[in-house]
């Protein structure tokens, strides 16, 4: 699975580079960087308490005045965190740290100064770490190590705020379609999953157009209404 994903990623990356060099008048391209609040539904830990980094590159194209398309290659850190609460007598903790290379494919729609987006993404899990109050859980304690799947298929919905002709703020919600763990059951005495295991992330990032610009700012009438 890993060689196949790397091959697909390489093809997309070179396609991205080709878009930069040969289609500058057709495609927009740039980069984005931000943070994500994450959780795993079904793990028994409520709340977006696990913070992670998100960043990557994008290429987009406007099909008409309203509709467009977007592809990204990004790094995103997901997982969940159950923190200690010494004031209430809780000293244990548990953290699941998942690092993905993710490829979102999005449709975009412009309405007033807002730029809506929705689509699908596929992520490859290239690093995985679990730890409790005593430190990392390693292979020798395999009974507590939850096995995660290599691929994560997700749905995305988001909103862009056009700050300038090149800069924008992106807010995106991401939810897994399939369980991310191979063992989606609860086992008494340690963390497990009950009713499935699904990544959920709230991403907040700044995007910058290196080539092209925000379509909203290409029409003077829209500039006046912003």
N, C-alpha and C positions, 0 to 999 in steps of 0.2 A: 504493500500500500504506500509506503514512504517513497520509493523510487517513482511511482506513478504520479503522486502528488507533486513531487519536485519537478518532474518533467512538465506537468501542466503549468505549474507556477513559472517555469523558465520560459515556456512559450508565451504566456501572458505578459511576462516582464519584457521580452524582446518586442512583443507587439506594442507594449506601452512606449518603449523607446522609439519604435518606428513611427508611432503617432506623433511623438515630439518632433522628430526630425523631418518627416515628410508631409504631415497633414496639419501644419500650424494654422492654416486658414480655416480648417474644418473643425478641429478638435480643440477643446480647452484642456489644460493639464496643470497639475500643481501638487501640493502636499498638505497634510493636515497633522495636527498634534493635539492631544488632549488627555483627559482622565475619564475613568469609568467607575461607577459604583456597581458592584456585582453581588449576586447571590445565586444559590442553587435551590430551586424549588424542590421540595421533597426531602431535604436533608434535616429538617427539624429546627433549622436556625433561621428565624425570620429577620428580614431587613437587608438592605443593600449596604452591608458593613465592610465588605472587602473592596478596597480601592485598587485600581490598576491603571497602567499606562496604555494609551491607544495612539497609534500614529502610522502614517504610511503615505502613499502616493495615489493620485487619482487621474483618470482621464474621462472627460465628459463630452457630450455632443448635444446640441439643441436641434430638434427635428422641426419645430415650428415655434410660434410665439408662446405657446404654453407648455408643450411636452418636450422632454429630453430624456437622455439616458446617461448612466454613470457607472463606471467600474472602478473599484479600488483594490489595491493590494496593501494590507495593513497588518501590523502587529497589535494584538490585544491581549491583555492579561485579565483572566476571569477567575472565578472561584467563589468561596464563601468563608466566613469567619464568625466563630462563636467566641466572643471575648470573655475574659474573666471579670468577675464583679465582686471584689473582696468585701465591699461594704455590706453586701447581702450574703456573705459566706460562700460565694462561688469562686473557687480558685483554679478550676480546670478551664482549658480553652482548646479550641480545635480550628485549624486553618487548612483549607484546600486551595492550592495555588496552581492555576492552569494557564499555560502560555500557548497561544495559538498564532499561526499565520492564517489570515482570513481573507477571502475574496468575495466582497459584496457586489452584486449586480442589481442596480436600482433603476426604476423608472422615476422621473421627476416631473413635477407639475407646478407651474407658477401661478400664484394668485395674489394680486396686489404686491406688497413688498416681501411676501412670504414665498418660500420655495419648498414645497412638500416633496417627500421621497418615500418610496416603498419598494420592497424587493426581497430577494433571497441571498443567502451567503453560505459558503462552505468554508469550514475552518479545519486546519490540521494541527493536532496537539503535539508539539515538539518538546515540551518540558512539563513535568508534573511533579508536584511536591505536596506532601501532607505532613502536618506537624501538630503536636499537642503541647501541653505545658512543660513536657520534658525534652522537647526538641523534635527533629525530623523523625518520622516513622519510616524505617528502612525495610529492605526485603527480608531481613532475618525475622521481622515481626509481621510476617505476611498475613496473618489472620486479621490484622487491623488495617492492612493496606488495601484501599478500594481500587479496583482495576477500572481504568477509564478507557473509553473508546478513542481511537485515533482521529476520527472525523466527527465534526459537529455541524449539522445542517440547521440553519436558523432562518427565521422571518425577521424583517427589519421594517420599521416605520420611523420617519424622522421629519425634521423641520429645519430649514436654513434661514438665518437672518442675514440679509445682505448689508454688511457694514460699510463697504466701499466698492469701487469697481473691481478690486482684486481680493479683498478680505471678506470672510463670512464666518458666522458662528453656526455650528451644527449641533443639534440635539437629536439623539437617536436612541430608540428602544429596540433591543435585540432579544429574541426568545428562541430557544432550541425547539426544533420540531420533534426530534427523537431523544430518548434518554441518553445521557452522556456516559453513564456508568454501565458496566457489564453485569453488575450485581445489585439491581434495584430493590433491595429488601432491607428491612430494619433488623439488626441483630442486637439483642440486649447487652449492654455493657460498653458499647462503643458506637461511634457514629456509623450510620448506614443510610439507606434511602427507603422511604415508604411511599408508594404511589408514583414512582418514577423519579427521575433526576434531570432537571432541565436548567441550562444556563439562562440567566436573565441579567441583562446589563443596561444601564443608563449611561450613555456616552455624551460627553460634552467636549467639543474640540473646536479649534480654530483652523480654518482652511485658507490657503493662499494660492491664487492663480498665478503660476509662473508664465504660462502661455495663455492668451485669451483673457477674458474677464467675465465677471458675473453678467449673465444675460440681461438681468434687470436693469443694469446701468448702461446698456447699449441703446436704449430708447429714451430720448429726451423727455417725452411726455411722462414716462414712469419716474424719471428722476424728480420731476416736480411733485409727484404724489408721495414720494418716500419721506 
